[in-house]
Amino acid sequence: MTTTFSPAIDASASRDVGCAQRRSKVAIIAALAGAALLLAGCGVAMRLGYSQGSSLAFRWLDGWVDFNGTQSLRVRAGLDDFFAWHRRTQLTDYADLLAGARVETLADTTPERLCEWATDVRARIDTAVTRAMPTIADVVVTMTPQQVANVERKYAERNGEWRDDHLQASRAKRRDAAIEREVDRAEGFYGTLDAAQRALIARGVDESPFVAEAAYAERLRRQEDAITTLRRLSATSPSPPRAQVEAELAAYLARIDRSPRDQYRAYSKRLVAANCAAAARLHNATTPEQRRHAVRKLEG
C-alpha cells in the first residue's frame, strides 16, 4: 500500500507524500514545481520554508546537479520568478481549496470524493510545472555529462532508501513497516489513533494491491527514461530550440502520468481505488475531536 491516508496522489505510481504534495520528476522539475505545493498544513515550519522557498529550492536542486556559475544565476532567477508568480497568482486559490477541505473534513466522505481531491491537487501541480518549464528547458540543455551523472548517482542513493523502506526480506517486516508508515501519516493529520483505527489501517495494508517489486520496477523505468532524456537534450549541439526541449520534457512527464506499460497502468488503477477506499474508511471512523484536529492542521 503506498499511502492509505493520502490516496490517489500516485495515480500512475508510488509517490512520497509529506508536507508538500510532490510528483516524481527529473530533479529540476521536482524542485521547481514541488516546492510551491503547500497543500498539507505543516504550520510554522511550512510558512517559514515557503518564505525562503527560492533559496531552499536552489540548495535542493544544487545538491542533485551541482550547478556551475552561469547555471546558478539562471536557476536562481528562474526560482525567484516562479515564487513571485506563485505568491501573486496561486496562494488565494490554495487558500480557497483548503477552506473547502476544512469544511469537508468535519463530515464523512466517500472514496470517490477523495479521488476528486487528488485530481484537484494534481491540476495545480500541472499549472506549476507549466510555469516552470521555460527555466527547466533552458537549464537542461546546458547540463554536462558529469551533472547528468550526479543526478543518476542521486537516484541510486534514493533507491537504496526506498528499498530499505519497502523491500524488506520478509513479508511480515514489509507489512509492519507499511502499517507504521500509514499510522504515522494518519496521526500527523488526525492526532493519536485508537486501537480500532489502527486495525482499520492494518486491514487497508492487508487488502491493498500494492506490490513493492512492481512499484520499484516502474521507479527504475522512470529514472532510466529521465536520464536518457537529460543526456539526449544536453548532448545535442547546437542546443535545440526551447519549444522542442519543452515538448520532449512534456512527453517525459506524460510517460510518468501514464506508464507505457499496460500492465502497470492496470495495476495503478486498482491501487488508486484501494487507497481511496481505505482512506475514506479511516476518515469515517474518526471522532469529532480528531476531525477538529485535522481542521486545525489545515488552518495552519
C-alpha positions in Angstrom: 0.0 0.0 0.0 1.5 3.3 -1.0 -0.5 5.5 1.3 -3.8 4.9 3.0 -4.0 8.4 4.3 -3.0 10.2 1.1 -4.9 8.3 -1.5 -4.7 8.5 -5.3 -1.9 11.1 -5.4 0.1 8.4 -7.2 -2.4 7.7 -9.9 0.4 6.4 -12.0 2.9 5.2 -9.4 4.1 5.3 -5.8 4.8 8.9 -4.7 6.0 10.1 -1.4 3.5 12.4 0.3 5.0 14.6 3.0 4.3 18.2 3.9 4.0 19.1 0.3 2.3 17.1 -2.5 5.0 16.4 -5.0 5.4 14.4 -8.1 8.4 12.4 -9.1 10.1 14.3 -12.0 13.5 14.9 -13.3 15.3 16.5 -10.4 14.9 20.0 -11.8 11.2 19.7 -12.3 10.7 18.1 -8.9 12.1 21.1 -7.1 10.8 23.9 -9.2 7.2 22.6 -9.2 7.1 20.7 -6.0 8.5 23.5 -3.8 5.3 25.5 -4.4 2.7 22.9 -3.5 1.6 23.7 0.1 -1.5 21.6 0.4 -0.9 19.8 3.7 -0.8 22.0 6.7 2.6 21.8 8.4 2.2 25.0 10.3 5.1 27.4 11.1 7.8 25.3 9.5 6.0 25.3 6.2 5.3 29.0 6.3 9.0 29.8 7.1 10.1 27.4 4.4 7.8 29.0 1.8 9.1 32.4 2.7 12.6 31.2 1.8 11.3 28.9 -1.0 13.6 30.2 -3.7 16.7 29.7 -1.7 15.7 26.4 -0.3 14.7 25.1 -3.7 18.0 26.2 -5.2 20.0 24.4 -2.5 18.0 21.2 -3.0 18.5 21.4 -6.8 22.2 22.1 -6.5 22.5 19.1 -4.3 21.3 17.0 -7.2 23.0 18.7 -10.1 26.0 20.8 -8.8 25.4 23.9 -11.0 28.2 26.0 -12.4 28.2 29.7 -12.0 26.2 30.6 -15.1 23.6 27.9 -14.4 23.3 29.1 -10.8 22.4 32.6 -12.0 19.8 31.2 -14.4 18.3 28.8 -11.9 18.2 31.5 -9.1 16.5 34.0 -11.4 14.0 31.3 -12.5 13.2 30.3 -9.0 12.7 34.0 -7.9 10.3 34.5 -10.8 8.5 31.3 -10.1 7.9 32.1 -6.4 6.9 35.7 -7.2 4.3 34.4 -9.7 3.2 31.7 -7.2 2.6 34.2 -4.4 0.8 36.6 -6.8 -1.5 34.2 -8.6 -1.8 30.8 -6.7 -2.0 31.3 -3.0 -5.5 32.7 -3.0 -6.6 29.6 -4.9 -4.8 27.3 -2.5 -6.5 29.1 0.4 -9.9 28.6 -1.2 -9.1 24.9 -1.7 -8.0 24.5 1.9 -11.2 26.3 3.1 -13.3 23.8 1.3 -11.2 21.0 2.7 -11.7 22.2 6.3 -15.5 22.1 5.8 -15.5 18.7 4.3 -13.1 17.3 6.9 -15.8 17.6 9.5 -18.2 15.3 7.7 -18.0 11.8 6.4 -16.6 11.2 2.9 -16.5 8.7 0.1 -13.7 7.1 -1.9 -14.9 9.0 -5.0 -14.6 12.3 -3.2 -11.1 11.6 -2.0 -10.1 10.8 -5.6 -11.6 14.0 -6.7 -9.5 15.9 -4.2 -6.4 14.2 -5.6 -7.4 15.3 -9.1 -7.8 18.9 -7.9 -4.3 18.8 -6.3 -2.7 17.4 -9.4 -4.3 20.1 -11.6 -2.5 22.7 -9.5 0.8 20.7 -9.9 0.3 20.8 -13.6 -0.1 24.6 -13.5 3.1 25.0 -11.5 5.1 22.7 -13.9 3.9 24.6 -16.9 5.0 27.9 -15.4 8.5 26.4 -14.5 9.0 24.8 -17.9 10.9 27.6 -19.7 13.6 27.7 -16.9 13.8 23.9 -16.8 14.3 23.8 -20.5 17.0 26.5 -20.5 19.0 24.7 -17.8 18.6 21.1 -19.0 20.3 21.9 -22.4 23.4 23.2 -20.5 23.9 20.2 -18.3 27.3 18.5 -18.6 27.8 14.7 -18.6 29.1 15.0 -15.1 25.9 16.8 -14.0 23.7 14.1 -15.5 25.8 11.5 -13.7 25.3 13.5 -10.5 21.5 13.1 -10.9 21.9 9.4 -11.7 24.0 8.9 -8.5 21.3 10.7 -6.5 18.7 8.4 -7.9 20.8 5.4 -6.8 21.1 6.8 -3.3 17.3 7.4 -3.1 16.7 3.9 -4.4 18.7 2.4 -1.6 16.5 4.3 0.9 13.4 3.1 -1.0 14.5 -0.5 -0.9 15.1 -0.2 2.9 11.6 1.1 3.4 9.7 -1.1 1.1 11.6 -4.2 0.1 12.4 -5.9 3.4 13.3 -9.5 3.2 10.3 -10.9 4.9 6.6 -10.3 4.2 6.0 -9.7 7.9 8.6 -6.9 8.0 7.1 -5.3 4.9 3.7 -5.4 6.5 4.8 -3.9 9.8 6.7 -1.1 8.0 3.7 -0.3 5.8 1.4 -0.1 8.8 3.8 2.1 10.7 4.1 4.5 7.7 0.4 4.8 7.4 -0.2 5.3 11.1 2.5 8.0 11.2 0.9 9.8 8.3 -2.7 9.5 9.7 -1.6 10.6 13.2 0.1 13.6 11.7 -3.3 14.7 10.4 -5.8 13.4 12.9 -3.8 13.1 16.1 -3.5 9.9 18.1 -5.4 6.9 16.7 -7.1 4.3 18.8 -6.7 0.5 18.5 -9.8 0.1 16.3 -8.5 2.8 13.9 -5.1 1.2 13.8 -6.8 -2.0 12.9 -8.5 -0.3 10.0 -5.1 0.8 8.7 -3.8 -2.7 9.1 -6.8 -4.0 7.1 -6.1 -1.5 4.4 -2.5 -2.6 4.2 -3.6 -6.3 4.0 -6.1 -5.7 1.3 -4.0 -3.3 -0.8 -2.9 -4.5 -4.2 0.4 -2.7 -3.7 3.3 -4.8 -4.9 6.7 -3.3 -3.9 8.5 -5.1 -6.7 6.2 -3.7 -9.4 6.5 -0.1 -7.9 10.3 -0.4 -7.8 10.4 -1.7 -11.4 8.4 1.3 -12.6 10.5 3.6 -10.5 13.6 2.4 -12.3 12.0 2.7 -15.6 11.1 6.3 -15.0 14.6 7.1 -13.8 16.2 5.5 -16.8 13.8 7.5 -19.0 14.8 10.7 -17.2 18.5 10.1 -17.5 18.1 9.2 -21.2 16.1 12.4 -21.8 18.6 14.5 -20.0 21.5 13.1 -21.9 19.9 13.5 -25.2 18.8 17.1 -24.6 22.1 18.2 -23.1 24.3 16.4 -25.7 22.6 17.9 -28.8 24.7 20.5 -30.5 23.7 23.2 -31.2 21.1 23.2 -28.5 17.6 22.5 -29.8 15.0 25.3 -29.7 13.3 25.8 -26.4 10.0 24.7 -27.8 11.5 21.4 -28.8 13.1 20.9 -25.4 9.8 21.7 -23.6 8.0 19.3 -25.9 10.4 16.5 -25.0 10.2 17.2 -21.3 6.4 17.3 -21.5 6.5 13.9 -23.3 8.6 12.5 -20.5 6.1 13.8 -17.9 3.3 12.2 -19.8 5.1 8.9 -19.5 5.1 9.4 -15.8 1.4 10.2 -15.7 0.6 7.3 -18.0 3.1 4.5 -17.9 3.8 3.0 -21.4 3.5 -0.4 -19.7 -0.2 -1.6 -20.0 0.1 -4.0 -17.1 1.4 -1.2 -14.8 -1.4 1.1 -15.8 -4.0 -1.5 -14.9 -2.2 -2.2 -11.6 -2.1 1.5 -10.8 -5.8 1.9 -11.4 -6.5 -0.8 -8.9 -4.1 0.7 -6.4 -5.7 4.1 -6.5 -9.2 2.7 -6.0 -8.0 0.7 -3.0 -6.2 3.7 -1.5 -9.2 6.0 -1.8 -11.5 3.3 -0.2 -9.1 2.7 2.7 -8.7 6.5 3.3 -12.4 7.1 3.3 -12.9 4.1 5.7 -10.4 5.6 8.1 -11.7 9.1 7.9 -15.3 8.0 8.5 -14.1 6.2 11.7 -12.5 9.3 13.2 -14.0 11.1 16.1 -15.2 14.7 16.1 -12.1 15.7 18.0 -9.8 14.0 15.5 -11.6 15.8 12.7 -11.2 19.1 14.5 -7.5 18.3 14.9 -7.3 17.8 11.2 -9.1 21.2 10.6 -6.5 22.9 12.8 -3.8 21.3 10.7 -5.4 22.7 7.6 -5.8 26.1 9.2 -2.1 26.2 9.9 
